[in-house]
Amino acid sequence: MDLKAVILAAGEGRRCRPMTQTRSKVMLPVGNRPFMEHVILALAANGVRDLYVVVGYQKERVMDHFEDGVAYGVKITYIEQNELLGTAHALRKAEPYVDGEFLVVNGDNLIDERAIGELIAAQGDNAILAALCEHTGDYGVLTVEQGRVKAIIEKPGRPCAGILNTGAYKFSPVVFERLQRTPISERGSYELTETVSHMIGEGLEIMAVITKGVWADAIFSWNLLNANSLALSLKDSKISGEVEVGARIRGAVEVGEGSIIRSGSYIVGPASIGEDCDIGPNAVILPSTSVGDAVRIGSNSEIRNSIVMSGSRIGSGTIISDSVVGASCVLGDHLVVETGQSVVEIEEELRRAEFGAILADDVTAGSRVLVHPGTVVGTGARIGSGTAIRGWVERESRVM
Amino acid sequence: MCGIVAYIGDEKAGPILFDTLKRLEYRGYDSAGVAVTSCGELEVIKSAGRIADLEKIYISLGAPGESMGIGHTRWATHGRPSDKNAHPHTSGEIAIVHNGIIENYLELRELLTEMGYEFASETDSEVLAHLINLYYKGDLTEAVTRALERVEGSYAVAVLAASSPYLVCARKDSPLVLGRGEHATYVASDVPALLPYTRNVIRMRDGEIARLYEDRVELMDQAGHSHPVEVERITWDTDAAEKGGYPHFMLKEIHEQPRALRETIAGRVSEIDGDVRLALAMSDKEMQSLERVIIIACGTSYHAGVLARYLFTRAAGLPVDVEVASEFQHLSVRPRSLLLGITQSGETADTLLALKKARTCGVRSLAITNVVGSTVTELVEGTIYTRCGPEIGVAATKTFTSQLVALILVAVRLGRARGHLTPDQARKMLIELSRLPGLVQRVLEKRDQIKEIAETYAGAATYFFIGRDYLYPISLEGALKMKEIAYIPSEGYAGGELKHGPLALITERTPVVALATCGKKIQSNIKEVRARGAEVIAISTEGDPDIGKVASVVIELPETRPVFSAVLCTVVVQLLAYYTASKLGLSIDKPRNLAKCVTVE
């Protein structure tokens, strides 16, 4: 019987706000592909083709992109989780669909074929995919003895190196009975890690597979840049669009069908340009930059280490680095994003971070806008010409 | 319109026929039937109702038949939907399925009755079965050829004879495609129905007759001259033909609009030049000498044409006549006119006929369609494809908004060629056009608000839609959607027309959808209906300070140019009709009495 997989894709990913105001975290692109597309391709490459995707928050975006999965070589069945009550609750929704051994994978992580292969090949009926990490601060940390998981410590708080729980599992059907017994957590939800802790407590053997493959997550929206850089580093050159004479392309660069790179432009890989983009003339795109589909980048603009999502327009003489620009943004001429250290308040916590700006979808900005380091702008905000912005700019607000 | 299928191969025919028929169900669904050979005899099963019901009957009869058969799903045009009117029709050992109309059937019926044939149904198709039987002397191809010589009208037909080792099919003015598998040959009315079995497709031409074997296909014309068989490899997928998590195709297709519009625009716009790259089969000089545009279309496509009337006048300085295809008078065509047919399927019989007639006046002709290689593309000199993928829901959604975008592209091209638009004016318009898919996405995110409004007024006895200027055609479209999906009698009016009559119908609590993103004049019309107690659902631009004072509910849309706001308003009225029908528990993808593409006049 073919191995089936359940993909958890119902949550919003609140800590990635404001990027998740219009789509869930699984749909945020790194390396010009939504997180979940990486997950699905990694599963398909291992012959796992029967996928059950638990959707909830902004499910239309997920369904519009993946449809029935044929384009990705898989068959997708969508399962709706209307009340967002945690991962254990989400997995219970999949019970009628799976039989025998199956995989559970988060839709919002970057994962490759090798990591999934290791999980499938794991000994024993139940296994966790683990990763070695230098800063485990925000994750569950595993204590492992002779390949078996002894305990899961949730978010130890202080940063330390360790083995973290990636949230990808191989389970036997016994898990469903345990899921029902999972107690509600402090956050008011039913969490899969809680279920697994109980299974360990009851003496059930759960193996830990420490991956040698690729696994990455983005906790906050600015962490998308690291995941993007990693995803891009796995790509080869592929030029399907038109590169005008006088434009220069160096390193591993993708240029999608229907895109045009106009004369005088200079693109250094790793970088990826989607379909139907219009770049330049004289635009500069520097490493670790992903540009989605139908993006227009005006003359003399420079983009470095950034993500620009589909349908956005960037004016002339604009400089953007270490930043995330959402879909359908319109940024005027001579907008400059500065980059550097800052302290950002997110979900009532203060975080130290180093990035340029996070602009959610549909942000419009006039000309000569100065964006200070660590600026976060909500969906649909309008920034007037000649302004300087910093800190949080709320959704749909106007800056004059 | 109907759908027909056939199969000859090394597997049992029945299950394959049912599977392909289900994929054609959108073409008609009031009755269905199959005929298969079984031990040298014909086994015919047919019934009024859905294909799934028929399949149950087939299974209860022990799934009879061997590896050869034909099938049909029907939408009544002649004769009521009933068991006996369902295809296949038989005559002796001959069984046929037919899509199209036989114009001289009364005459043929009389003749055949005199010769002793008994008619079991009220349909025009049955005469074909008897005619073929009359000529059948062991060579089925010859019998079909001779029978078709007697027939006037349109047909796609598949013929099975119990004693013949092969199947025969033929087409004229009705769609039919063949598929070649490893050990089988398939027939269907359209390509998606074949894709689960084979990607090697042969498109039959008008007037061709095909002889089908398990391992080969032979094509010939009516004189018996053989034609080369051109196999086309289909590279696109049926994925777009599946519902992908949505409860209905219509909702899925509404949500596909940002992508569909992006596809329509892709590769056709050059902002730097301030122009559109479109092959309109005319030189710039010819475009300059045009004096008029005549648009021919039906239904939803007609509404797209009405919008073009405003658009072409303003962007290209060209007056436009928009004609409902079935009412078109070709004698009104003047020289130096451009003929523009709009048809989603490219097979709409009324539109094809009107185009055929109009072309005789010696004018340039273009078509906007979604289906590559469809009949209309052979009729006209230039085709603009909307490129939005197959649309399965009977109510046109993404194909309509894509038609609007295609018309905007044509308008800009004509405007530039005629010098009516400056490069900079065109550039600004194209920049705004490039934002449109993103704006549509934002409108889709209003779905919860629209759903709530739809559910509030779902019990309404009538609905009114009013709009002015570019929004007038959208008010027509809104009313049409409400009629065809939610079965609520609805009217779309130009805002200024209300006071000339329809106002009498506006009573307490009648919902009136006011499309108000395009100018202030509509506000006085809103006040008129408010004064009579109507509930006004206003669709306006974000931050409009006045509209809240006059309307009961306001749906706010992102700001854009008026012509693009017509596209955004369309999405709102589509969702409104969808959620109303959903609240009323109706069969949204297959509304009663309607077919996706109407291939009869």
Chai-1 contact restraints between the chains, C-beta under 6 A:
chainA,res_idxA,chainB,res_idxB,connection_type,confidence,min_distance_angstrom,max_distance_angstrom,comment,restraint_id
A,E60,B,H255,contact,1.0,0.0,6.0,A-B,restraint_1
A,M63,B,G244,contact,1.0,0.0,6.0,A-B,restraint_2
A,M63,B,G245,contact,1.0,0.0,6.0,A-B,restraint_3
A,D64,B,H255,contact,1.0,0.0,6.0,A-B,restraint_4
A,E67,B,D239,contact,1.0,0.0,6.0,A-B,restraint_5
A,E67,B,G244,contact,1.0,0.0,6.0,A-B,restraint_6
A,D68,B,D239,contact,1.0,0.0,6.0,A-B,restraint_7
A,D68,B,E242,contact,1.0,0.0,6.0,A-B,restraint_8
A,D68,B,G244,contact,1.0,0.0,6.0,A-B,restraint_9
A,V70,B,D237,contact,1.0,0.0,6.0,A-B,restraint_10
A,V70,B,D239,contact,1.0,0.0,6.0,A-B,restraint_11
A,A71,B,D239,contact,1.0,0.0,6.0,A-B,restraint_12
A,Y78,B,G245,contact,1.0,0.0,6.0,A-B,restraint_13
A,G258,B,A266,contact,1.0,0.0,6.0,A-B,restraint_14
A,G258,B,G267,contact,1.0,0.0,6.0,A-B,restraint_15
A,D276,B,A266,contact,1.0,0.0,6.0,A-B,restraint_16
A,A294,B,R262,contact,1.0,0.0,6.0,A-B,restraint_17
A,G311,B,P437,contact,1.0,0.0,6.0,A-B,restraint_18
A,G311,B,G438,contact,1.0,0.0,6.0,A-B,restraint_19
A,S328,B,G438,contact,1.0,0.0,6.0,A-B,restraint_20
